């Protein structure tokens, strides 16, 4: 398998230079990665490119890219990708978002679905179903580092080991964490207004969730599903917050089955 990163190019949108990995053939699929950074070197990504023209922008601030001076939250990312959709001038797009990228995808869909055929949210954040005293989303910034892998992985041994990373990889990991905080910090990992807007999503929607997700649980997923018309939820066993990593074949089966309709 090639590294796929060979297929990266840059686009300039409203003065912002955006790295975009584009690879594969077939109907267009816009992939928005989560806080763990770009997904293009993972096996599931390569499998997607066998079925789709996969367009995977790298969020500003991730993978060593700069954060625009005027960016201060999720809304800036959402409008950047609305501009990207216009610049690409594609239609019947499958919009696929993971975690933070799922939140961004939901925000895009409540604003404009005219270019979308369907929406897929994978262990997405973005809403807060409970009251102010309820911890709906685990605080990954406040917990000890050792407590994070069991939240994200059904099998924590599959989590990256920082001791095995190079200095360059650790530097990128630190910059990714700064960018993640910029997009999701205030309020933490949600938009209080999003639940009142999700009724605007008028394309078929699939929520894919890991059964063992400890960051946002299956009950959180069910609350999300109830807010989106014509949506369905599938639970992937033996997977946490990253089912595309822990159960890539089952994950891909759900995506392809949904996209075929």
C-alpha positions as CSV (number, residue, x, y, z in Angstrom):
1,X,0.0,0.0,0.0
2,X,1.3,3.5,-0.8
3,X,1.6,6.1,1.8
4,X,-1.3,8.1,0.3
5,X,0.3,11.3,1.7
6,X,1.9,11.5,-1.7
7,X,-1.6,12.6,-2.9
8,X,-1.6,15.8,-0.7
9,X,-2.0,19.2,-2.4
10,X,-2.9,22.6,-1.2
11,X,-5.9,24.8,-1.8
12,X,-6.2,28.5,-1.0
13,X,-9.6,29.6,0.4
14,X,-10.2,33.1,1.6
15,X,-6.4,33.6,2.1
16,X,-6.0,30.3,4.0
17,X,-3.7,27.6,2.7
18,X,-5.4,24.3,3.3
19,X,-3.6,20.9,2.8
20,X,-5.9,18.4,1.2
21,X,-5.3,14.7,0.7
22,X,-7.2,13.5,-2.4
23,X,-7.0,9.9,-3.6
24,X,-9.2,7.3,-5.1
25,X,-12.0,7.1,-7.7
26,X,-15.8,6.9,-7.6
27,X,-18.4,9.2,-6.0
28,X,-17.0,12.0,-3.9
29,X,-16.5,11.5,-0.2
30,X,-15.4,14.4,2.0
31,X,-13.6,13.1,5.1
32,X,-13.2,15.3,8.2
33,X,-10.7,13.9,10.7
34,X,-11.0,14.0,14.5
35,X,-8.7,15.3,17.2
36,X,-6.2,12.5,16.6
37,X,-5.2,14.1,13.3
38,X,-5.2,13.0,9.6
39,X,-6.4,9.5,8.9
40,X,-4.9,8.9,5.5
41,X,-2.2,6.5,6.6
42,X,-4.6,4.1,8.3
43,X,-5.8,0.9,6.5
44,X,-9.4,1.9,6.4
45,X,-8.6,5.0,4.5
46,X,-6.9,3.1,1.7
47,X,-10.0,0.8,1.5
48,X,-12.2,3.8,1.1
49,X,-10.2,5.1,-1.8
50,X,-11.1,1.8,-3.7
51,X,-14.7,2.9,-3.7
52,X,-14.7,6.7,-3.4
53,X,-12.9,9.8,-4.6
54,X,-11.8,10.6,-1.0
55,X,-11.1,14.3,-0.2
56,X,-9.6,14.7,3.2
57,X,-8.5,18.2,4.3
58,X,-6.2,18.6,7.2
59,X,-7.7,21.0,9.7
60,X,-5.5,24.1,10.1
61,X,-3.2,23.6,13.1
62,X,-3.0,19.8,12.6
63,X,0.0,17.9,11.3
64,X,2.2,20.9,11.6
65,X,0.1,23.3,9.6
66,X,-0.5,26.9,10.8
67,X,-3.6,28.1,12.5
68,X,-5.0,31.3,10.8
69,X,-4.8,34.3,13.0
70,X,-8.5,34.9,13.0
71,X,-9.5,31.3,13.9
72,X,-10.8,31.0,17.4
73,X,-13.3,28.1,17.3
74,X,-15.3,25.4,15.5
75,X,-17.4,27.9,13.5
76,X,-14.3,29.1,11.6
77,X,-13.6,25.5,10.6
78,X,-17.2,25.0,9.5
79,X,-17.2,28.0,7.2
80,X,-13.8,27.0,5.8
81,X,-15.3,23.7,4.7
82,X,-18.4,25.3,3.3
83,X,-16.0,27.4,1.1
84,X,-14.2,24.2,0.2
85,X,-17.4,22.5,-1.0
86,X,-18.1,25.5,-3.2
87,X,-14.6,25.6,-4.5
88,X,-14.7,21.9,-5.4
89,X,-18.1,22.3,-7.0
90,X,-19.1,18.7,-6.4
91,X,-22.5,17.3,-5.8
92,X,-23.9,14.1,-4.2
93,X,-21.1,14.1,-1.7
94,X,-20.9,11.7,1.2
95,X,-19.8,13.7,4.2
96,X,-18.0,11.6,6.7
97,X,-16.8,13.0,10.0
98,X,-15.0,11.5,13.0
99,X,-15.4,12.8,16.5
100,X,-14.5,16.5,16.3
101,X,-14.8,16.2,12.5
102,X,-18.2,14.7,13.0
103,X,-19.2,17.8,15.0
104,X,-18.0,19.9,12.1
105,X,-19.9,17.7,9.6
106,X,-23.1,18.2,11.6
107,X,-22.6,21.9,11.7
108,X,-22.1,22.0,7.9
109,X,-25.2,19.9,7.3
110,X,-27.5,22.2,9.4
111,X,-26.3,25.1,7.3
112,X,-26.4,23.7,3.8
113,X,-27.0,20.2,2.4
114,X,-27.4,21.2,-1.3
115,X,-24.2,19.5,-2.2
116,X,-24.6,16.5,0.0
117,X,-26.1,13.1,-0.7
118,X,-25.7,11.7,2.8
119,X,-24.1,12.3,6.2
120,X,-22.1,9.8,8.3
121,X,-21.1,10.7,11.9
122,X,-18.6,8.5,13.6
123,X,-18.5,8.8,17.4
124,X,-19.2,12.5,16.9
125,X,-19.2,15.1,19.6
126,X,-21.0,18.4,19.3
127,X,-24.1,18.2,21.6
128,X,-24.7,18.1,25.3
129,X,-27.9,16.1,26.0
130,X,-27.7,16.3,29.8
131,X,-28.1,19.2,32.2
132,X,-25.2,21.4,33.4
133,X,-24.3,19.0,36.2
134,X,-24.1,16.0,33.9
135,X,-20.7,15.0,32.5
136,X,-21.8,14.0,29.0
137,X,-18.3,14.1,27.5
138,X,-15.2,12.9,29.3
139,X,-12.7,15.6,30.0
140,X,-9.6,14.4,28.1
141,X,-7.7,17.5,29.1
142,X,-8.3,17.1,32.9
143,X,-7.7,13.4,33.2
144,X,-4.3,11.7,33.8
145,X,-2.7,10.5,30.5
146,X,-2.9,6.9,31.6
147,X,-6.7,7.2,31.9
148,X,-7.2,8.3,28.3
149,X,-6.6,5.1,26.3
150,X,-9.3,3.1,28.1
151,X,-11.8,5.8,27.2
152,X,-10.8,5.7,23.5
153,X,-10.1,2.1,22.8
154,X,-11.9,-1.2,23.5
155,X,-8.4,-2.7,23.6
156,X,-6.1,0.0,25.1
157,X,-3.1,-1.9,23.9
158,X,-3.9,-0.6,20.4
159,X,-3.4,3.0,21.6
160,X,-0.2,4.7,20.3
161,X,2.7,4.5,22.8
162,X,4.3,7.9,23.2
163,X,7.6,6.2,24.2
164,X,7.8,4.8,20.7
165,X,7.3,8.1,18.9
166,X,10.1,10.2,17.4
167,X,10.8,13.7,18.5
168,X,9.2,15.0,15.3
169,X,6.0,12.9,15.9
170,X,5.8,14.2,19.5
171,X,6.1,17.8,18.3
172,X,3.3,17.2,15.9
173,X,1.2,15.5,18.6
174,X,1.7,18.6,20.8
175,X,0.6,21.0,18.1
176,X,-2.4,18.8,17.3
177,X,-3.4,19.0,20.9
178,X,-3.2,22.8,20.8
179,X,-5.3,22.9,17.7
180,X,-7.9,20.5,19.2
181,X,-8.2,22.7,22.2
182,X,-8.8,25.8,20.0
183,X,-11.7,24.1,18.2
184,X,-13.4,22.3,21.0
185,X,-12.6,24.2,24.3
186,X,-15.3,26.7,24.9
187,X,-17.8,25.4,25.5
188,X,-16.2,22.0,25.8
189,X,-16.8,19.8,22.7
190,X,-20.3,21.1,22.0
191,X,-22.4,23.9,20.6
192,X,-25.4,24.6,22.9
193,X,-27.4,25.7,19.8
194,X,-26.8,22.7,17.7
195,X,-29.6,20.5,19.1
196,X,-32.1,23.1,18.1
197,X,-30.7,23.1,14.5
198,X,-30.2,19.4,13.8
199,X,-33.8,19.2,12.5
200,X,-32.5,21.0,9.4
201,X,-30.4,18.0,8.3
202,X,-32.5,16.7,5.4
203,X,-30.2,14.0,3.9
204,X,-30.0,10.4,5.0
205,X,-27.8,10.2,8.1
206,X,-25.9,7.3,9.6
207,X,-24.3,7.4,13.1
208,X,-21.6,4.8,13.6
209,X,-20.5,4.2,17.2
210,X,-18.1,2.0,19.1
211,X,-19.8,0.0,21.8
212,X,-17.0,0.7,24.2
213,X,-16.7,4.4,23.6
214,X,-15.9,6.0,26.9
215,X,-15.5,9.6,25.6
216,X,-19.1,9.8,24.3
217,X,-21.1,6.7,25.2
218,X,-23.8,4.8,23.2
219,X,-26.5,6.7,25.2
220,X,-25.0,9.9,23.9
221,X,-25.2,8.5,20.4
222,X,-28.8,7.6,20.8
223,X,-29.6,11.2,22.0
224,X,-27.8,12.5,18.8
225,X,-29.8,10.1,16.6
226,X,-33.1,11.3,18.1
227,X,-32.2,14.9,17.1
228,X,-31.6,14.1,13.4
229,X,-34.6,13.2,11.1
230,X,-34.2,10.1,8.9
231,X,-31.1,9.0,10.9
232,X,-30.0,5.5,12.0
233,X,-27.5,4.3,14.5
234,X,-25.3,1.3,14.3
235,X,-23.1,0.0,17.1
236,X,-19.8,-1.7,16.4
237,X,-18.8,-4.2,19.0
238,X,-15.3,-4.5,20.5
239,X,-14.5,-0.9,19.4
240,X,-14.2,2.3,21.4
241,X,-14.1,5.9,20.1
242,X,-12.2,4.8,17.0
243,X,-14.1,2.0,15.3
244,X,-12.3,2.7,12.0
245,X,-9.1,1.7,13.8
246,X,-10.2,-1.2,16.0
247,X,-12.8,-2.7,13.6
248,X,-11.9,-1.4,10.1
249,X,-13.6,-4.1,8.1
250,X,-16.9,-3.9,9.9
251,X,-16.7,-0.1,9.8
252,X,-16.2,-0.1,6.0
253,X,-19.1,-2.6,5.6
254,X,-21.5,-0.1,7.3
255,X,-20.2,2.8,5.2
256,X,-20.5,1.0,1.9
257,X,-23.9,-0.4,2.7
258,X,-25.2,3.0,3.6
259,X,-23.6,4.7,0.6
260,X,-25.2,2.2,-1.8
261,X,-28.7,3.4,-1.0
